[in-house]
Amino acid sequence: MSDVMHTDSEPVRPARGRSRNRGAVGIGSWRIGRKSFLYGWWTSLDWRLAGLCVVLLATGVLLSFGSSATAAARLNYDEYHFVLRQVLFAGAAGAVLVGLSFLTPAGVRRSAVLLYAVALLLLLVVQFAGHEAKGASRWIRFPGFSLQPSELLKPALVIVAAALFTSADRDLQPRRI
């Protein structure tokens, strides 16, 4: 007796051709409905904007070659210290961009609200435990890098404000009783 009981007398065979994963849902197949999740993401991506982001990241890495050697020599670092850091952070920024491109508009709004709240908390931390540089306390030191919380607040504020404006726009629409 087989492990799977069938009501039909014929054995169940997988479909051939294009209909093999029709209607499949699951992580293993990365398919939701008829089209794959990655196909939907790939076709909905704004390729001009993605290309401009890659150009901007590459330009930052190239420009870091110009000042890296002199700044590193002054601080007794390796000649390519700042270039390697720029490449590392550009790679991390690229990974964040790809990750954020998978979010829905509602997911972007939720993430922005969360980022806004975290940035406000970090701004409070700066007041009490911030690193002072040239008379101003604006940074939080972590191992390997420093963080300026106001830089996290800027994009979050733009997205949260846009979400608030659009929700207020919907509330102002006349309603029928």
Phi, psi and omega in degrees: 000138183278165179290332183249129178269133178242144177275335178277159179278341181267148178292152180273124179245147177293147180292153180254159173078213187288338186271012185302314182252026182299126177075009183288141175229130177162161182284322182299325182264347183054033181242134174231114185074219183275328182256151179285155178299316180293326177295318177298318178294315183298318182280339180268355182290137175278099188290329177294315179294319178297319177296319178295324176296318178296318178298318179295317178295318179293323178296320177299319178293316180296319181290336178290340175295329184292321184249354186296315186295314182290319179293321179292322179294322180295327181262007180061041175256173174299151184302325182254023182303309184286331175294314180296322176296319179296319178296318179298312181288329175294320176296318177296320178295320177297319178295320178295319179298316179294318178298318180290334180290344177279346184284149172279166177303322177294323177294324177295317179297316179296318179296322180293320178296318178297314178298321178298314180295317179296318180295321177296319176297319179293328175295325175293322178297322180300323181298327185256328186228023182283155177276130181268129178224122179056040175086358181237138178256096183232356190240152170244127181271131172238161178298119177097341180199166175244150183236133175254105187300334180295335177289331175285329184289328185298304180292326179295320180296320179298314182289318179295318179296319178297320178295320178294320179296319181289325177289325177292326178296320178291325180289335182277351180293139178294140181249146177265142180262000000 
